[in-house]
């Protein structure tokens, strides 16, 4: 179903974004690999190895104009935008008492406003097409909160509210919008955590292991194909949060 479709993946130079880009390529979709500062060469090579077209576009998704230019370039190159995976994200972890205004703004601007920017510009195209699928990367922390992550948890909770609203606004045109809430996934983002913190997290995971980026990517592909699922938040967390 995804063959020859166009997928934009934000923050796709590494981590979950790279795995998502490759997973869609394996389905035969052409992939727009957005990146900010990490060179996207490895992702591009992996995507092209699947025999699909790949376009790497540099843009900071927190910047409204850059996000617009990214979506426009994707449309010009491939003629449509069928799937958007809002994956770009950052952390600036510290306790509330120590959290600077800059730490708060940076995380909200990338994780929440970046998501809004991309949904806004892409949905214009999807509304005309009367089809499309939007997948936003939230986090279990956006549901449960977390010590040292007030900025990140607020942004990821905001992503869930944005997902629900977009799902309601866009449904009449056949566009779905869902969120993925990963738990503890093995990427650069979690590599910086101390062994003590990792041990504490692993103890709280019923399946007793970290998730793989490819497992999250498989869920993104599933949601892109699932035409009767919208407005949902799917946790992929080894059972960390239930209910
Ligand atoms: P990662 O390895 O740090 O990769 C994040 C990517 O996002 C990087 O390539 C980064 O580019 C890009 N990015 C950051 N800010 C951007 C911006 N303003 N514009 C465009 N790209 C930007 O992180 P990850 O673990 O793969 O995380 C991917 C997503 O999953 C994030 O939204 C994260 O919050 C979410 N998530 C991850 C986990 C986890 O356990 N890993 C859990 C829950 C949710 P640069 O390299 O240039 O900085």
Boltz pocket constraint, residues with backbone or C-beta under 6 A from the ligand:
constraints:
  - pocket:
      binder: B
      contacts: [[A, 10], [A, 11], [A, 12], [A, 13], [A, 14], [A, 15], [A, 16], [A, 17], [A, 34], [A, 35], [A, 36], [A, 37], [A, 38], [A, 59], [A, 60], [A, 61], [A, 62], [A, 86], [A, 87], [A, 88], [A, 89], [A, 90], [A, 110], [A, 114], [A, 137], [A, 138], [A, 139], [A, 140], [A, 181], [A, 182], [A, 183], [A, 184], [A, 185], [A, 186], [A, 187], [A, 188], [A, 189], [A, 190]]
      max_distance: 6.0
